[in-house]
Amino acid sequence: MVQVPDVPLAERMRPKKIAEVAGQAAAIGNLQHMLQSGMLPSIIFWGPPGVGKTTLAKVLAEESGRRFFALNAVSSGVKEVRETLEKAAKPHILDTGGKAIVFIDEIHRFNKGQQDSLLSAVERGDCTLIGATTENPSFEVNPALLSRCQVLVLEALSADELRSVYHQALEKDPWLKNFEVKVLEDEALLALSGGDARKLLNYLEWTVAAHQKEGKVSVSNTLVQETIKQRVPRYDKGGEMHYDIISAFIKSVRGGAVQAALYWMARMIHGGEDPVFIARRLLILASEDIGLANPTALAVASAGFDAVRQIGMPEARIILAQVCVYLSSSPKSNASYLAIDQALDFVRNHADAPVPLHLRNAPTKLMKELGYGEAYLYPHNYPQHVVAQSYDPEGLKLPDFFVPGDSQREQEIQRWLDWRKKIDDPGEEEA
């Protein structure tokens, strides 16, 4: 048997140039333009794991001729951050392309004090900051720091992009070239990696290593699944299982599987997961998956989120359990989630229409003379506080973005919408 290298396949295959990075065409186009212009701003890479955030930071440093300092927000304290920033700030002959790059992996895990120290360094121009996060930076990164960074969104890799990744590994990796590897089926390999190139390469390496006896390995769906089952690691809040278990947890709550939701949550708590992270995910779910089917769910999740931040562990586990059970057993609806996405899609595909004069604000005499707000009908002056008038933009007929679900609460909303439509068009029922 050929000894498996100490360095994982994903690390051995890490691209050395920006043009070698799989996928991410939009982000890479922006980065190449920055490199060509010689102006590299501070950047936040936002995207799921294994899509190239760390790789892009390293190749940017390499191609721009800058020193590279890396920190992980999970394991780095204030002292280490301060020392790294001091080193980066010192002029050095190696900085041929500009200021040193300080890369912060999982930057959303830094507390306010740590983020403030980064802000000071960026404001002074001591370094170029590159942060990587799997969480929405709008919520997780200091607004002042975020305003000084360009956010680039990275997407999970497509099936074709993942195929390109493993084909390159089979062609170029010296260890894999010791064997005759044939990929007979790749559905399991692609599905289990979930758009994550690092997982994909890990799974491929594990499968080949476990079945290399005769120098030939025929990769099939069954072979991949059996290999991964034997190699599944225990929960690691900074590793791959973090994402798999939070996914299982959210899907269990969404599906109303109370016992399973509690199990997956217990796995996270036992593994040392940040309870605020769990509470935040429940808060998002309360609106995304329950919404108006039970409006109280958002209030319960919000109160739970605040309580968890105030109380901390170990008592926070009780609060999390209460919110988990409540949301799991609540009626579900994603109507609001679908509605705003459809409205955003409509806005993206239609030119900005003017606001009708009667809906415009008229704070000045000139605006009033121009007719701003003149024909507006104040609903509170009419029966049931509703009056027939158009609220649509000029020249556009809006579709029904919000379509209520079949829950009791949303059917009440549907009846109200039907009644409201008759106010605007009383002849519709007769027609």
C-alpha positions as CSV (number, residue, x, y, z in Angstrom):
1,M,0.0,0.0,0.0
2,V,1.2,3.5,-0.8
3,Q,1.4,5.8,2.2
4,V,-1.2,8.6,2.2
5,P,0.6,12.0,2.3
6,D,0.4,14.0,5.6
7,V,-0.8,17.0,3.7
8,P,-4.5,16.5,2.6
9,L,-5.4,16.4,-1.1
10,A,-7.4,19.6,-0.8
11,E,-4.3,21.4,0.4
12,R,-2.0,19.8,-2.2
13,M,-4.4,20.9,-4.9
14,R,-4.9,24.5,-3.6
15,P,-4.6,26.8,-6.6
16,K,-1.4,29.0,-6.8
17,K,-2.8,31.6,-9.2
18,I,-6.2,33.4,-9.3
19,A,-6.9,32.0,-12.8
20,E,-6.8,28.4,-11.4
21,V,-9.6,29.0,-8.9
22,A,-12.7,27.0,-9.7
23,G,-15.9,28.9,-10.4
24,Q,-16.5,32.4,-8.9
25,A,-16.4,34.1,-12.2
26,A,-17.9,37.4,-11.0
27,A,-15.7,37.7,-7.9
28,I,-12.5,36.7,-9.8
29,G,-13.3,39.3,-12.5
30,N,-13.4,42.0,-9.8
31,L,-10.2,40.7,-8.2
32,Q,-8.3,40.6,-11.5
33,H,-9.3,44.2,-12.2
34,M,-8.0,45.2,-8.7
35,L,-4.7,43.5,-9.4
36,Q,-4.3,45.1,-12.8
37,S,-5.1,48.5,-11.3
38,G,-2.7,48.0,-8.4
39,M,-5.4,49.1,-6.0
40,L,-6.3,46.3,-3.6
41,P,-8.9,47.4,-1.0
42,S,-9.9,45.6,2.2
43,I,-12.2,42.7,1.3
44,I,-14.8,40.5,3.0
45,F,-15.3,37.1,1.2
46,W,-18.8,35.9,2.0
47,G,-19.8,32.3,1.1
48,P,-20.2,28.7,2.1
49,P,-17.3,26.6,3.2
50,G,-14.9,25.1,0.6
51,V,-15.5,27.6,-2.2
52,G,-12.1,29.3,-2.2
53,K,-12.2,32.1,0.4
54,T,-8.8,31.3,1.9
55,T,-7.3,30.3,-1.5
56,L,-8.3,33.7,-3.0
57,A,-6.7,35.6,-0.1
58,K,-3.4,33.7,-0.5
59,V,-3.2,34.1,-4.3
60,L,-4.0,37.8,-3.9
61,A,-1.0,38.2,-1.6
62,E,1.2,36.1,-4.0
63,E,0.2,37.9,-7.1
64,S,0.3,41.4,-5.6
65,G,3.7,40.8,-3.9
66,R,2.6,41.3,-0.4
67,R,3.4,39.6,2.9
68,F,0.5,37.4,4.2
69,F,-0.5,37.0,7.8
70,A,-3.3,34.6,8.7
71,L,-5.5,34.4,11.8
72,N,-8.5,32.2,12.7
73,A,-11.1,34.0,14.7
74,V,-12.1,30.9,16.5
75,S,-8.6,30.4,18.1
76,S,-7.0,33.9,18.1
77,G,-7.2,36.1,21.1
78,V,-6.9,39.9,21.4
79,K,-3.2,39.7,22.2
80,E,-2.5,37.6,19.0
81,V,-4.5,39.9,16.9
82,R,-2.7,43.0,18.2
83,E,0.8,41.3,17.7
84,T,-0.1,40.3,14.2
85,L,-1.3,43.8,13.3
86,E,1.9,45.3,14.7
87,K,4.0,43.0,12.5
88,A,1.9,43.8,9.5
89,A,2.3,47.5,10.0
90,K,6.1,47.5,9.9
91,P,7.6,48.3,6.5
92,H,9.3,45.4,4.9
93,I,11.3,44.7,1.8
94,L,9.0,41.9,0.9
95,D,6.0,44.2,0.5
96,T,6.8,44.9,-3.2
97,G,3.2,45.4,-4.1
98,G,1.8,47.4,-1.2
99,K,0.7,47.0,2.4
100,A,0.8,43.5,4.0
101,I,-2.4,41.4,3.9
102,V,-3.9,40.3,7.2
103,F,-6.4,37.4,6.5
104,I,-9.0,36.7,9.2
105,D,-10.8,33.4,8.7
106,E,-14.3,33.2,10.2
107,I,-14.2,37.0,10.9
108,H,-17.8,36.9,12.2
109,R,-16.5,35.0,15.3
110,F,-14.5,38.0,16.5
111,N,-16.1,40.0,19.3
112,K,-16.6,43.7,19.2
113,G,-13.3,44.5,20.8
114,Q,-11.4,42.4,18.3
115,Q,-13.2,43.9,15.4
116,D,-12.6,47.4,16.7
117,S,-8.8,46.7,16.8
118,L,-9.1,45.6,13.1
119,L,-11.0,48.8,12.3
120,S,-8.3,51.0,13.8
121,A,-5.6,49.2,11.8
122,V,-7.6,49.6,8.6
123,E,-8.3,53.3,9.2
124,R,-4.6,54.0,9.9
125,G,-3.7,52.2,6.7
126,D,-1.5,49.7,8.5
127,C,-2.6,46.7,6.4
128,T,-5.1,45.4,3.9
129,L,-7.7,43.3,5.6
130,I,-9.2,40.3,4.0
131,G,-11.9,38.6,6.0
132,A,-13.7,35.3,5.3
133,T,-17.2,34.5,6.6
134,T,-20.0,32.0,6.1
135,E,-22.4,34.3,7.8
136,N,-24.1,37.4,6.4
137,P,-21.6,40.2,7.1
138,S,-24.4,42.8,7.4
139,F,-25.3,41.2,10.7
140,E,-22.0,39.8,11.9
141,V,-19.4,42.4,11.1
142,N,-19.0,45.8,12.7
143,P,-20.8,48.3,10.4
144,A,-17.9,50.8,10.6
145,L,-15.5,48.0,9.6
146,L,-17.8,46.6,6.9
147,S,-18.2,50.1,5.3
148,R,-14.4,50.1,4.7
149,C,-14.4,46.7,3.0
150,Q,-15.7,45.5,-0.4
151,V,-17.9,42.5,0.1
152,L,-17.5,39.8,-2.6
153,V,-20.0,37.0,-2.6
154,L,-18.8,33.5,-3.4
155,E,-21.2,30.7,-4.5
156,A,-21.2,27.0,-3.8
157,L,-19.6,25.2,-6.8
158,S,-21.8,23.7,-9.5
159,A,-21.6,20.0,-10.4
160,D,-19.6,20.8,-13.5
161,E,-17.1,22.9,-11.5
162,L,-16.7,20.1,-8.9
163,R,-16.1,17.6,-11.7
164,S,-13.4,19.9,-13.0
165,V,-11.8,20.0,-9.6
166,Y,-11.6,16.2,-9.1
167,H,-10.5,15.6,-12.7
168,Q,-7.6,18.0,-12.2
169,A,-6.7,16.2,-9.0
170,L,-6.6,12.8,-10.7
171,E,-4.5,14.2,-13.5
172,K,-2.0,16.3,-11.4
173,D,-1.7,14.9,-7.9
174,P,1.5,12.7,-7.6
175,W,-0.1,10.4,-5.0
176,L,-3.3,9.8,-6.9
177,K,-1.2,9.0,-10.0
178,N,0.1,5.9,-8.2
179,F,-3.3,4.3,-8.9
180,E,-5.6,3.6,-11.7
181,V,-8.6,5.5,-10.6
182,K,-11.8,5.3,-12.6
183,V,-14.9,7.3,-11.6
184,L,-17.8,5.1,-12.6
185,E,-20.3,7.2,-10.8
186,D,-20.0,10.6,-9.1
187,E,-23.5,11.4,-7.9
188,A,-22.7,10.6,-4.3
189,L,-19.3,12.4,-4.4
190,L,-21.0,15.5,-5.7
191,A,-24.1,15.4,-3.5
192,L,-22.2,14.7,-0.3
193,S,-19.7,17.5,-0.9
194,G,-22.6,20.0,-1.2
195,G,-20.7,22.4,-3.5
196,D,-17.6,22.3,-1.2
197,A,-14.4,21.6,-3.1
198,R,-12.5,20.8,0.1
199,K,-15.0,18.1,1.1
200,L,-15.0,16.7,-2.5
201,L,-11.3,16.2,-2.5
202,N,-11.2,14.8,1.0
203,Y,-13.9,12.3,0.1
204,L,-12.1,11.3,-3.1
205,E,-8.8,10.8,-1.2
206,W,-10.4,8.8,1.6
207,T,-12.1,6.5,-1.0
208,V,-8.9,5.9,-2.9
209,A,-6.9,5.4,0.3
210,A,-9.3,2.8,1.7
211,H,-9.5,0.7,-1.5
212,Q,-6.0,1.0,-3.0
213,K,-4.9,-2.7,-2.4
214,E,-4.6,-3.7,-6.1
215,G,-3.6,-0.4,-7.4
216,K,-7.0,0.1,-9.0
217,V,-10.0,1.9,-7.6
218,S,-13.4,2.1,-9.3
219,V,-15.2,4.9,-7.6
220,S,-18.9,4.3,-7.3
221,N,-21.8,5.8,-5.3
222,T,-21.8,2.9,-2.9
223,L,-18.1,2.9,-2.4
224,V,-18.1,6.6,-1.6
225,Q,-21.0,6.3,0.8
226,E,-19.5,3.4,2.7
227,T,-16.1,5.2,3.0
228,I,-17.6,8.4,4.3
229,K,-19.7,6.6,6.9
230,Q,-16.5,5.1,8.3
231,R,-14.7,8.4,8.4
232,V,-17.3,10.8,9.7
233,P,-15.6,13.0,12.3
234,R,-17.2,14.0,15.6
235,Y,-18.8,17.5,15.8
236,D,-16.2,20.2,15.4
237,K,-17.6,23.8,15.7
238,G,-14.8,25.0,13.4
239,G,-14.9,22.1,10.9
240,E,-17.1,20.4,8.3
241,M,-19.5,18.8,10.8
242,H,-20.5,22.3,12.0
243,Y,-22.3,22.9,8.7
244,D,-23.7,19.4,8.3
245,I,-25.3,19.4,11.8
246,I,-26.7,22.9,11.7
247,S,-28.3,21.9,8.3
248,A,-29.8,18.8,9.9
249,F,-31.0,20.8,12.8
250,I,-32.7,23.5,10.8
251,K,-34.3,21.0,8.5
252,S,-35.6,19.0,11.5
253,V,-37.2,22.2,13.0
254,R,-38.7,23.1,9.6
255,G,-40.1,19.6,9.2
256,G,-41.7,19.6,12.7
257,A,-39.5,16.8,13.9
258,V,-39.2,17.9,17.5
259,Q,-37.2,15.0,18.9
260,A,-34.7,15.1,16.0
261,A,-34.3,18.8,16.3
262,L,-33.5,18.4,20.0
263,Y,-31.0,15.7,19.2
264,W,-29.1,17.8,16.6
265,M,-29.2,20.8,18.9
266,A,-27.8,18.7,21.8
267,R,-25.0,17.5,19.5
268,M,-24.0,21.2,18.9
269,I,-24.2,22.1,22.5
270,H,-22.2,19.1,23.6
271,G,-19.6,19.9,20.9
272,G,-19.2,23.5,22.3
273,E,-21.1,25.4,19.7
274,D,-21.7,29.1,20.4
275,P,-25.3,29.2,21.8
276,V,-25.8,32.6,20.2
277,F,-25.2,31.0,16.8
278,I,-27.9,28.5,17.4
279,A,-30.3,31.2,18.7
280,R,-29.6,33.3,15.6
281,R,-30.4,30.5,13.2
282,L,-33.7,29.9,15.1
283,L,-34.5,33.6,14.8
284,I,-34.0,33.4,11.0
285,L,-36.1,30.3,10.7
286,A,-39.0,31.9,12.7
287,S,-39.5,34.3,9.8
288,E,-38.3,32.2,6.9
289,D,-40.2,29.0,7.6
290,I,-43.0,30.0,9.9
291,G,-43.8,33.6,9.2
292,L,-47.4,34.6,9.2
293,A,-48.6,31.1,9.8
294,N,-47.7,32.0,13.5
295,P,-46.5,35.6,13.9
296,T,-45.8,34.9,17.6
297,A,-42.9,32.6,16.5
298,L,-40.7,35.6,15.6
299,A,-41.4,37.2,19.0
300,V,-40.5,34.0,20.8
301,A,-37.3,33.4,18.8
302,S,-36.3,37.1,19.3
303,A,-36.9,36.9,23.0
304,G,-34.9,33.6,23.1
305,F,-32.1,35.2,21.2
306,D,-31.8,38.1,23.6
307,A,-32.1,35.8,26.7
308,V,-29.4,33.5,25.4
309,R,-27.0,36.5,25.0
310,Q,-27.8,37.7,28.5
311,I,-27.8,34.4,30.3
312,G,-25.0,32.4,28.6
313,M,-24.3,28.7,29.2
314,P,-25.2,26.4,30.8
315,E,-28.6,27.8,31.5
316,A,-29.0,29.1,27.9
317,R,-29.5,25.4,26.8
318,I,-33.0,25.5,28.5
319,I,-34.0,28.7,26.6
320,L,-32.8,27.2,23.4
321,A,-34.8,24.0,24.0
322,Q,-37.9,26.0,24.7
323,V,-37.6,28.0,21.4
324,C,-36.6,24.8,19.5
325,V,-39.7,22.9,20.6
326,Y,-42.0,25.9,20.1
327,L,-40.8,26.5,16.5
328,S,-40.7,22.8,15.6
329,S,-44.3,22.3,16.7
330,S,-45.6,25.6,15.1
331,P,-47.5,25.7,11.8
332,K,-45.2,26.5,8.9
333,S,-45.2,28.9,6.0
334,N,-42.6,30.4,3.7
335,A,-45.0,32.8,1.9
336,S,-43.3,35.9,3.2
337,Y,-39.9,34.5,2.2
338,L,-41.1,33.8,-1.4
339,A,-42.9,37.1,-1.6
340,I,-39.9,39.3,-1.0
341,D,-37.7,37.3,-3.3
342,Q,-40.4,37.6,-6.1
343,A,-40.6,41.3,-5.4
344,L,-36.9,41.7,-5.6
345,D,-36.8,39.7,-8.9
346,F,-39.5,41.9,-10.3
347,V,-37.5,45.0,-9.4
348,R,-34.4,43.7,-11.0
349,N,-36.2,43.0,-14.2
350,H,-38.2,46.2,-14.6
351,A,-37.0,49.8,-14.9
352,D,-37.5,52.0,-11.9
353,A,-41.0,53.4,-12.2
354,P,-41.8,56.9,-10.9
355,V,-43.7,57.4,-7.7
356,P,-47.2,58.7,-8.5
357,L,-47.7,62.4,-7.5
358,H,-50.4,61.6,-4.9
359,L,-48.1,59.3,-3.0
360,R,-45.1,61.7,-3.0
361,N,-44.0,63.6,0.1
362,A,-44.5,67.4,0.0
363,P,-42.3,69.0,2.6
364,T,-41.7,72.3,0.7
365,K,-44.0,75.0,-0.8
366,L,-42.6,74.3,-4.3
367,M,-43.4,70.6,-4.1
368,K,-47.0,71.4,-3.0
369,E,-47.3,73.8,-6.0
370,L,-46.1,71.0,-8.3
371,G,-49.0,68.7,-7.0
372,Y,-47.0,66.5,-4.7
373,G,-49.4,64.6,-2.4
374,E,-52.3,66.7,-3.6
375,A,-54.8,63.9,-4.5
376,Y,-53.8,61.5,-1.7
377,L,-56.8,60.1,0.1
378,Y,-56.1,59.6,3.9
379,P,-57.5,56.1,4.7
380,H,-58.4,57.0,8.3
381,N,-61.0,59.4,7.0
382,Y,-63.0,56.6,5.4
383,P,-65.0,53.7,6.7
384,Q,-63.0,50.8,8.0
385,H,-59.8,52.9,7.4
386,V,-59.6,51.9,3.7
387,V,-60.2,53.8,0.5
388,A,-59.9,53.0,-3.1
389,Q,-56.8,54.5,-4.7
390,S,-53.8,53.2,-6.5
391,Y,-50.5,52.6,-4.6
392,D,-48.7,51.0,-7.6
393,P,-45.8,52.8,-9.3
394,E,-46.7,54.7,-12.5
395,G,-47.1,52.6,-15.6
396,L,-46.7,49.2,-13.8
397,K,-49.3,46.7,-12.8
398,L,-47.9,44.7,-9.9
399,P,-48.4,41.0,-9.6
400,D,-49.4,39.2,-6.4
401,F,-46.0,38.8,-4.7
402,F,-47.5,37.5,-1.5
403,V,-49.7,34.4,-1.8
404,P,-51.0,33.2,1.5
405,G,-50.5,29.6,2.5
406,D,-53.1,27.2,3.8
407,S,-52.6,27.9,7.6
408,Q,-55.5,29.3,9.5
409,R,-53.8,32.6,10.1
410,E,-52.9,33.0,6.4
411,Q,-56.3,32.1,5.2
412,E,-57.6,35.0,7.3
413,I,-55.1,37.2,5.5
414,Q,-56.4,35.8,2.2
415,R,-60.0,36.7,3.1
416,W,-58.8,40.3,4.0
417,L,-56.9,40.5,0.7
418,D,-60.0,39.5,-1.2
419,W,-62.1,42.0,0.6
420,R,-59.4,44.7,0.1
421,K,-59.4,44.0,-3.7
422,K,-63.1,44.6,-3.9
423,I,-62.7,48.0,-2.4
424,D,-60.3,49.0,-5.3
425,D,-62.5,47.2,-7.9
426,P,-66.1,46.9,-6.8
427,G,-67.1,45.6,-10.2
428,E,-64.7,42.7,-10.1
429,E,-67.0,40.3,-8.3
430,E,-69.9,41.0,-10.8
431,A,-67.5,40.5,-13.8
